[in-house]
Amino acid sequence: MIDIQDLTFNYPDGRCALEQINMQIKPGEKVALIGPNGAGKSTLLLHFNGILQGKGRVKINDLEISKKNLPSIRSLIGMVFQNPDDQLFSLTVAEDVAFGPACQGVEKELIEEKIQNALHAVQLEGYEERNPYHLSGGEKKRASIATVLSMSPEYLVLDEPTSGLDPRSRRELIALLRSLPQTLILATHDLAMVEELADRVIVLKNGRIVADGKKENILSDEKLLFENDLL
């Protein structure tokens, strides 16, 4: 379980990005974080694996965010950034997918198996020697997901996963995410994707949670969506 209690985070300039966030995410949930630009969605995601650390408590599977626990926590949380170019940095797709398991100390003979399993999961078999910078936008997104799947995370966290994708790539990505077994947490403006993927929706505005409930209840509340700049 992800357990967040009284989380508050201020940027160095003093701006409050998150204020008194309380939430729990249980194994197997598909959770969408929605809200206007500047609501705190991406900032919240970066607390899940300790990239940012505010005041309050963040626990992943009973492990509190701390320097000692970060390696274990980062093996549990698969973080996929909005821009794939922030995640893909090697000369080949295989090297990028192998990087995480290698850092985890996985034996060499098992790394190749993890590469193949991850690429199969995202339907990029045969892309091992391709240069990531020469892939299409949709292929880059899938390669980014493969880099975290290779580490066998329990939680998959994605920031604006459909941003910049054409309609076909978007459909393919949604189908891929629907097929994965991990607990899914995504921050997005794409309400149509939320309708297809999520079972729970959390609305953020000005760094605070203003609504948290079943997808059907949140997405049918036009007044709530309008007041929070989502319509």
C-alpha positions in Angstrom: 0.0 0.0 0.0 1.0 3.6 -0.6 0.2 5.6 2.5 0.6 9.4 2.5 -0.2 11.4 5.7 -0.1 15.2 6.0 2.3 15.7 3.1 3.2 19.3 2.5 5.8 20.5 0.1 7.2 24.0 -0.6 9.5 24.8 -3.5 12.7 26.8 -2.7 11.0 30.1 -3.7 8.5 29.5 -1.0 5.6 28.5 -3.2 3.4 25.8 -1.6 3.0 23.0 -4.2 1.3 20.4 -1.9 -0.7 21.1 1.3 -1.9 18.5 3.8 -2.2 15.6 1.3 -3.7 12.4 2.8 -4.3 9.4 0.7 -3.9 5.6 0.5 -3.5 3.6 -2.7 -4.2 -0.2 -2.3 -2.6 -2.9 -4.4 -4.4 -3.5 -7.7 -6.0 0.0 -7.8 -6.0 2.0 -11.0 -5.9 5.6 -9.8 -6.0 8.8 -11.9 -4.8 12.2 -10.5 -6.5 15.0 -12.4 -6.5 18.8 -12.1 -5.5 22.0 -13.8 -1.9 22.9 -14.6 -0.1 23.7 -11.4 -2.4 21.6 -9.3 0.5 19.6 -7.9 0.0 16.3 -9.7 3.6 15.9 -11.0 5.0 17.1 -7.7 3.0 14.5 -5.8 4.1 11.7 -8.1 7.8 12.6 -7.5 7.2 12.0 -3.8 6.3 8.3 -4.4 10.0 7.3 -5.0 11.7 10.1 -3.0 12.8 12.3 -5.9 11.2 15.0 -3.8 10.7 14.9 -0.1 8.4 17.2 1.8 7.1 17.4 5.3 4.7 14.6 6.4 4.9 10.9 5.9 5.1 8.8 2.8 5.3 5.0 3.1 5.5 2.4 0.3 4.7 -1.1 1.5 5.4 0.0 5.1 8.8 1.4 4.1 9.0 5.1 5.0 10.8 7.4 2.5 14.4 7.7 3.8 17.9 7.6 2.4 18.3 4.0 3.8 15.0 2.8 2.2 15.3 4.5 -1.2 16.9 1.6 -3.1 14.1 -0.8 -2.0 11.4 1.8 -2.6 12.6 2.6 -6.1 12.5 -1.1 -7.0 8.8 -1.1 -6.0 7.9 2.1 -7.9 8.2 2.2 -11.7 8.2 5.9 -12.6 7.6 6.9 -16.2 8.2 10.6 -16.9 6.1 12.8 -19.2 9.0 13.2 -21.7 10.6 9.9 -22.8 13.8 11.8 -23.6 14.2 12.3 -19.9 14.2 8.5 -19.5 16.0 7.2 -22.6 19.7 8.0 -22.7 21.5 5.0 -24.1 22.5 4.2 -27.7 20.2 1.2 -27.9 16.8 0.3 -26.5 18.3 -2.9 -25.0 20.9 -0.9 -23.1 18.2 1.4 -21.7 16.0 -1.5 -20.6 19.0 -3.3 -19.1 20.1 -0.3 -17.0 17.6 -0.7 -14.1 18.2 -4.4 -13.6 22.0 -3.9 -13.7 21.7 -1.2 -11.0 19.7 -3.7 -9.0 22.6 -6.1 -9.1 20.7 -8.7 -11.3 23.0 -11.3 -12.7 24.0 -10.9 -16.3 22.4 -14.0 -17.5 19.1 -12.9 -16.1 19.2 -9.4 -17.5 18.7 -10.6 -21.1 15.6 -12.4 -20.0 14.3 -9.3 -18.3 15.0 -7.3 -21.5 13.0 -9.7 -23.6 10.1 -9.9 -21.2 9.8 -6.1 -20.9 10.0 -5.6 -24.6 7.4 -8.3 -25.2 5.1 -6.7 -22.7 5.2 -3.4 -24.6 5.2 -5.0 -28.0 8.7 -3.8 -29.0 10.2 -7.2 -29.8 13.0 -6.7 -32.3 13.8 -3.2 -31.2 16.8 -4.2 -29.1 19.4 -2.5 -31.3 17.3 0.5 -32.3 18.5 3.9 -31.2 15.8 5.3 -28.9 16.1 8.8 -30.4 15.0 7.4 -33.8 11.7 6.0 -32.5 8.3 7.5 -32.9 6.6 9.2 -30.0 4.5 6.2 -29.2 7.4 3.8 -29.5 9.4 6.0 -27.1 6.6 6.0 -24.6 6.5 2.2 -24.7 10.3 1.9 -24.5 10.1 4.1 -21.4 7.6 1.8 -19.8 9.8 -1.2 -20.7 12.7 0.4 -18.8 10.7 0.3 -15.6 8.9 -3.1 -16.3 12.4 -4.7 -16.5 12.8 -4.0 -12.7 9.5 -5.8 -11.9 7.9 -2.9 -10.0 4.7 -3.4 -8.0 3.5 0.1 -8.8 3.5 1.9 -12.2 3.5 5.7 -12.0 3.0 7.7 -15.1 3.0 11.5 -15.7 0.8 12.6 -18.7 1.3 9.3 -20.5 -0.7 10.3 -23.6 0.8 13.7 -24.0 2.0 14.4 -27.6 0.7 11.1 -29.0 -1.2 10.7 -32.2 -4.6 9.0 -32.0 -3.3 5.6 -33.0 -0.4 5.7 -30.6 -2.7 6.9 -27.8 -5.1 3.9 -28.4 -2.2 1.5 -28.4 -0.8 2.9 -25.2 -4.1 2.7 -23.4 -4.5 -0.9 -24.5 -1.0 -1.6 -23.1 -1.7 0.0 -19.8 -5.0 -1.8 -19.4 -3.2 -5.1 -19.9 -0.5 -4.6 -17.2 -1.0 -6.2 -13.8 0.7 -3.5 -11.7 -1.1 -1.0 -9.5 -1.5 2.0 -11.8 -1.2 5.7 -10.8 -1.3 8.3 -13.5 -1.5 12.0 -13.7 -3.3 13.3 -16.7 -5.6 15.9 -18.4 -6.9 13.1 -20.7 -10.3 12.5 -19.2 -11.2 10.0 -22.0 -8.2 7.9 -20.9 -9.3 8.2 -17.3 -12.7 6.8 -18.3 -11.1 3.8 -20.0 -8.4 3.0 -17.4 -9.1 4.3 -13.9 -11.4 2.9 -11.3 -10.7 5.8 -8.8 -10.1 9.5 -9.5 -8.4 12.1 -7.2 -8.9 15.7 -8.1 -6.2 18.2 -7.1 -6.3 22.0 -7.2 -3.8 24.4 -5.7 -1.9 21.6 -4.1 -4.9 20.2 -2.2 -7.1 17.2 -2.7 -10.6 18.5 -3.5 -12.3 15.2 -4.4 -11.5 11.5 -4.2 -13.9 8.8 -5.3 -15.1 6.3 -7.9 -14.5 7.2 -11.5 -18.2 7.2 -12.3 -19.0 9.7 -9.5 -16.2 12.1 -10.3 -16.5 12.2 -14.1 -20.2 12.6 -14.0 -20.0 15.6 -11.7 -19.9 18.5 -14.2 -20.0 21.1 -11.5 -16.9 19.7 -9.8 -15.1 19.3 -13.1 -16.0 22.9 -14.2 -14.9 24.4 -10.9 -11.6 22.7 -11.1 -10.9 23.8 -14.7 -11.4 20.3 -16.2 -14.3 21.2 -18.5 
